[in-house]
Amino acid sequence: MTDGAQPGGPPDGHRTGRTPATAVVVGGGLAGVTAALSLADAGVRVTLLEGRPRLGGLAFSFRRGDLTVDNGQHVYMRCCTAYRWFLDRVDATALAPLQDRLDVPVLDAGGRVGRRLGRLRRDALPVPLHLGRSLATYPHLSLADRARVGRAALALKALDPADPALDAQDFAGWLAAHGQSARAVEALWDLVGVATLNAVAQDASLGLAAMVFRTGLLSDPGAADLGWAHVPLGELHDVRARKALDSAGVRTELRTRVTSVAPGEHGSWRVGTPGESLDADTVVLAVPQRETHDLLPPGALDEPGRLLEIGTAPILNIHVVYDRTVLSRPFFAALGSPVQWVFDRTGASGLREGQYLALSQSAAQDEIDTPVAALREHYLPELERLLPTARAARVRDFFVTRERTATFAPTPGVGRLRPGARTKAPGLYLAGAWTATGWPATMESAVRSGIGAADAALAALGRPRDHLFDFEEAA
């Protein structure tokens, strides 16, 4: 670290006598919080503006009676090195532990007795042998499908996700060309892909799919080990994040909607809110693409309309509270059922009696606006089909949370629409999971974008950057 700037300390102007650099970060999701911390750790005086009454963006918690409820289930992998850095930076690593070794129970509702449960897990062997035994014994695929899956995985490993030609193709077409049956797509490729991409194979860019599978399953034996919060997400992304921001000297203003971003005097920027205007050397827009489009000053991007071409994809979350325990494991994925992934959130929510299950339903375009009563009628029998012990249980509560614009849609061609951190306007930068991080819309992508925006801003300001997390080196 240079210039004597210390993370969490006062801006360097207080020690050197020179005017400290200033920055305004618009948006308090993971991207914005990361950018603010990274700038403040370099001695920049940072103000973070968030329109909601909390931090955390689309990964948050709320109260429902005695329960603390996450709006949706969020999972990360060991290869998510930037998000793991974020957890460490806000002193929350112990609250969202990783599995010792990848182990995903997969329950087939229509499977034969004795073969309903399969597992995707790894051994302590080098890639690709680490998954060999799991695939060889995976009961949800035929012997022929297992062999073809192995060959397709090796072909996928040879692809370059950064190749623009891959971005223009759909993943389903590539899978079909490599001998993958409809069953293999359902029981493996979409099982993983829908959860990570928020799209089925036919709606997903081959480039993004290749990135997910190469990085998560084919890069390092432990890359796909799963982690998730064992406490409410709000504890990580709001409470702990706010404490870290305060310690770093960041001024955080909630319930503050930004109405304008415009050039100021002498190369500075002016950020307008209903209550005041703020002047800053640097502005980071860490808000969704449509909001970014509306705030961008003229000339900041060559084709700002491209931001509006980046589609969105919904996630539906179904919450069921039973009067007794119906699931004996932390989570499972489902086949042969509309149910996708089910997590036990009993302990994290503060529930003292019974069991609270959260169903995460990605790529939920067909159900995102379905009434709660219809969802209850549809999903409770499905849970009883998957979990026979639920048939004797009483449902104490059933409710739904909907994120209609949960992620950007990873459709073929989306890569050319995603902008980088820098704009054509000096001092103005972009962050968000939807920007050009190379990752799909995940918590990892959001954190990477915040680091990238801070890196670009600090380079222009001539401020230290060696404190920034190097996620490429970590990977």
Residue pairs with C-beta under 8 A, 6 or more apart in sequence:
1 464
1 466
1 467
2 464
2 466
3 12
3 16
3 43
3 463
3 464
4 12
4 15
4 16
5 12
5 41
5 42
5 43
5 463
5 464
5 467
6 43
7 40
7 41
7 248
7 467
8 40
8 41
8 247
8 248
8 249
9 43
9 249
10 43
10 249
11 20
11 21
11 43
11 44
11 45
11 249
12 18
12 20
12 43
12 463
13 19
13 20
13 21
13 43
13 45
14 20
20 43
20 44
20 45
21 43
21 44
21 45
21 281
21 282
21 461
21 463
22 44
22 45
22 46
22 47
22 279
22 280
22 281
22 282
23 36
23 39
23 44
23 45
23 46
23 47
23 280
23 281
23 282
23 283
23 284
23 457
24 46
24 47
24 48
24 49
24 269
24 271
24 278
24 280
24 282
24 283
24 284
25 32
25 35
25 36
25 39
25 46
25 47
25 48
25 49
25 283
25 284
25 286
26 32
26 49
26 258
26 261
26 271
26 283
26 284
26 285
26 286
26 287
26 295
27 49
27 50
27 57
27 285
27 286
27 287
27 431
27 432
28 48
28 49
28 50
28 52
28 54
28 55
28 56
28 57
28 252
28 254
28 286
29 55
29 56
29 57
29 58
29 59
29 286
29 287
29 432
29 446
30 56
30 57
30 59
30 83
30 86
30 237
30 433
30 443
30 446
30 447
30 450
31 57
31 286
31 431
31 432
31 433
31 446
31 447
31 449
31 450
31 453
32 48
32 50
32 57
32 284
32 286
32 287
32 431
32 450
33 48
33 55
33 86
33 237
33 241
33 244
33 245
33 450
34 82
34 86
34 431
34 446
34 447
34 449
34 450
34 451
34 454
35 284
35 286
35 429
35 431
35 450
35 451
35 453
35 454
35 457
36 46
36 48
36 245
36 248
36 250
36 252
36 284
36 450
37 89
37 244
37 245
37 248
37 250
38 450
38 451
38 454
38 455
38 458
38 467
38 468
38 469
39 46
39 282
39 284
39 454
39 457
39 458
40 46
40 245
40 248
40 249
40 250
41 248
41 467
42 454
42 458
42 463
42 464
42 465
42 467
43 463
43 464
44 282
44 457
44 458
44 461
44 463
45 249
46 248
46 249
46 250
46 251
47 250
47 251
47 252
47 253
47 278
47 280
48 245
48 250
48 251
48 252
48 253
49 253
49 256
49 258
49 271
49 273
49 278
50 252
50 253
50 254
50 255
50 256
51 255
51 256
51 257
51 258
52 254
52 255
53 254
53 255
54 60
54 234
54 238
54 254
55 237
55 238
55 241
55 242
55 252
55 254
56 233
56 234
56 236
56 237
56 238
56 241
57 237
57 446
58 71
58 72
58 403
58 406
59 70
59 71
59 72
59 74
59 233
59 237
59 443
60 70
60 71
60 233
60 234
60 237
60 238
61 68
61 69
61 70
61 71
61 232
61 233
61 234
61 235
61 238
62 68
62 69
62 71
62 234
63 69
64 397
64 399
65 397
66 350
66 351
66 352
67 321
67 349
67 350
67 351
67 356
68 232
68 234
68 348
68 349
68 350
69 232
69 319
69 345
69 349
69 401
70 229
70 232
70 233
70 234
70 345
70 348
70 358
71 233
71 317
71 401
71 403
72 315
72 317
72 358
72 360
72 401
72 403
72 406
73 228
73 317
73 341
73 343
73 345
73 358
73 360
74 228
74 229
74 233
74 443
75 195
75 226
75 227
75 228
76 83
76 84
76 96
76 226
76 227
76 228
76 442
76 443
76 444
77 216
77 223
77 224
77 225
77 226
77 227
78 84
78 98
78 220
78 222
78 223
78 224
78 225
78 227
79 215
79 216
79 219
79 220
79 223
79 224
79 475
80 442
80 443
80 444
81 444
81 469
81 471
81 474
81 475
82 444
82 447
82 448
82 451
82 469
82 471
82 474
83 442
83 443
83 444
83 447
84 93
85 447
85 469
85 471
85 474
86 443
86 447
87 93
87 95
87 96
87 236
89 244
90 236
90 240
90 241
90 243
90 244
91 240
91 243
91 244
92 235
92 236
92 240
95 229
95 230
95 231
95 235
95 236
95 240
96 227
96 228
96 229
96 230
96 231
96 236
97 227
97 230
98 225
98 226
98 227
99 225
99 226
99 227
100 225
101 121
101 122
101 124
101 222
101 225
102 120
102 121
102 122
102 222
102 224
102 225
102 226
103 119
103 120
103 121
104 119
104 120
104 121
104 226
104 332
104 333
105 117
105 118
105 119
105 329
105 331
105 332
105 333
106 117
106 118
106 119
106 120
106 138
106 140
106 187
106 191
106 332
106 333
106 334
106 335
107 116
107 117
107 118
107 332
107 333
107 334
107 335
107 386
108 115
108 116
108 117
108 118
108 139
108 140
108 187
108 334
108 335
108 336
109 116
109 334
109 335
109 336
109 337
109 339
109 382
109 385
109 386
110 335
110 336
110 337
111 117
111 139
111 140
111 335
111 336
115 139
117 139
118 137
118 138
118 139
118 140
119 134
119 138
120 131
120 134
120 138
120 188
120 191
121 134
122 130
122 131
122 134
122 221
122 222
122 224
122 225
123 129
123 130
123 131
123 132
123 133
123 134
123 221
124 130
124 221
125 132
125 221
126 221
127 218
127 219
127 220
127 221
128 150
128 153
128 154
128 157
128 218
130 221
131 153
131 217
132 150
135 141
135 146
135 149
135 150
136 146
138 146
138 187
138 188
140 183
140 187
140 188
140 335
141 149
141 183
141 184
141 187
141 188
142 183
145 180
145 181
145 183
145 184
148 178
148 179
148 180
148 181
148 184
149 180
149 184
149 188
151 178
151 179
152 175
152 178
152 179
152 180
153 213
153 217
153 218
155 178
156 210
156 213
156 214
156 218
157 214
157 218
159 166
159 206
159 210
159 214
160 166
160 210
161 207
161 208
161 210
161 211
161 214
161 438
162 207
162 438
163 207
164 207
164 415
164 416
166 205
166 206
166 207
166 210
167 205
167 206
167 207
167 208
167 412
167 413
167 414
167 415
167 416
168 205
168 412
168 413
169 205
169 206
169 207
169 412
170 201
170 202
170 203
170 204
170 205
170 206
170 412
171 189
171 193
171 201
171 202
171 204
171 205
171 206
171 209
172 185
172 200
172 201
172 202
172 204
173 202
173 206
174 206
174 209
175 184
175 185
175 189
175 201
180 189
185 201
186 335
187 335
189 201
190 200
190 201
191 333
191 335
192 212
192 213
192 216
192 217
193 199
193 200
193 201
193 204
193 209
193 212
193 213
194 200
194 340
194 362
194 363
195 333
195 340
195 341
195 360
195 362
196 212
196 216
196 440
196 442
197 204
197 208
197 209
197 212
197 410
197 440
198 313
198 315
198 362
198 363
198 406
198 407
198 409
198 410
198 440
198 441
199 313
199 362
199 363
199 409
199 410
199 411
200 363
201 209
203 363
203 409
203 410
203 411
204 410
204 411
204 412
205 410
205 411
205 412
205 413
205 414
205 415
206 412
207 415
208 410
208 414
208 415
208 439
208 440
209 410
211 438
211 439
211 440
212 440
215 223
215 475
216 223
216 224
217 223
217 224
219 475
228 331
228 343
229 235
229 236
229 348
230 347
230 348
231 348
232 348
232 349
242 252
245 252
246 252
256 273
256 275
257 273
257 274
258 271
258 272
258 273
258 295
259 272
259 273
259 274
260 270
260 271
260 272
260 295
261 269
261 270
261 271
261 272
261 283
261 285
261 295
261 296
261 297
261 428
262 269
262 270
262 272
262 297
263 269
263 270
263 297
263 425
264 270
264 279
267 281
267 426
267 427
268 279
268 280
268 281
268 427
269 279
269 280
269 281
269 282
269 283
269 427
269 428
270 277
270 278
270 279
271 277
271 278
271 279
271 280
271 283
281 427
281 461
282 427
282 428
282 429
282 457
282 460
282 461
283 427
283 428
283 429
284 429
284 430
284 431
284 450
284 453
284 454
284 457
285 292
285 295
285 296
285 428
285 429
285 430
285 431
285 432
286 430
286 431
286 432
286 449
286 450
286 453
287 295
287 432
288 405
288 432
288 434
289 307
289 308
289 310
289 408
289 432
289 434
290 307
290 308
292 307
292 430
292 432
293 304
293 305
293 307
293 308
296 304
296 423
297 425
297 428
299 424
299 425
300 423
300 424
300 425
300 428
301 307
301 419
301 423
301 424
302 424
306 416
306 417
306 419
307 417
307 419
309 417
310 408
310 409
310 414
310 417
310 418
310 434
311 408
311 409
311 411
311 414
312 404
312 405
312 406
312 407
312 408
312 409
313 362
313 363
313 365
313 405
313 406
313 407
313 408
313 409
313 410
313 441
314 363
314 364
314 365
314 368
314 402
314 403
314 404
314 405
314 406
315 360
315 361
315 362
315 364
315 402
315 403
315 406
315 407
316 361
316 364
316 367
316 368
316 375
316 400
316 401
316 402
316 403
317 358
317 359
317 360
317 361
317 400
317 401
317 402
317 403
318 358
318 359
318 361
318 375
318 379
318 398
318 400
319 345
319 356
319 357
319 358
319 359
319 397
319 398
319 399
319 400
319 401
320 356
320 357
320 358
320 359
320 379
320 380
320 383
320 395
320 397
320 398
321 351
321 354
321 355
321 356
321 357
321 395
321 396
321 397
321 398
322 354
322 355
322 356
322 357
322 390
322 393
322 394
322 395
322 396
323 353
323 354
323 393
323 394
323 395
323 396
324 354
324 355
324 389
324 392
324 393
324 394
325 354
325 355
325 389
326 355
326 357
326 383
326 387
326 389
326 390
326 393
327 342
327 344
327 355
327 357
327 387
327 389
329 344
330 343
330 344
331 341
331 342
331 343
331 344
332 341
332 342
333 340
333 341
333 342
334 340
334 341
334 342
334 386
337 382
337 385
337 386
338 361
338 378
338 379
338 382
339 359
339 361
339 379
339 382
339 383
339 386
340 359
340 360
340 361
340 362
341 359
341 360
342 357
342 358
342 359
342 360
342 383
342 386
343 357
343 358
343 360
344 355
344 356
344 357
345 351
345 356
345 357
345 358
346 354
346 355
346 356
349 356
354 396
357 383
359 379
359 383
361 367
367 375
368 402
368 404
369 402
370 378
372 398
372 399
372 400
375 400
376 398
380 390
380 395
380 398
383 390
384 390
384 391
406 441
407 433
407 440
407 441
408 414
408 418
408 433
408 434
408 441
410 440
410 441
415 436
418 434
418 435
418 436
418 437
419 430
419 435
419 436
420 430
420 435
420 436
420 452
421 429
421 430
421 431
421 435
421 449
421 452
421 453
421 455
421 456
422 429
422 430
422 456
423 429
423 430
426 460
427 457
427 460
429 453
429 456
429 457
430 449
430 453
431 446
431 449
431 450
431 452
431 453
432 446
432 449
433 439
433 440
433 441
433 442
433 443
433 445
433 446
433 449
434 441
435 449
435 452
437 445
437 448
437 449
437 452
439 445
439 448
448 471
451 468
451 469
451 471
454 468
455 465
455 468
458 464
458 465
458 468
459 465
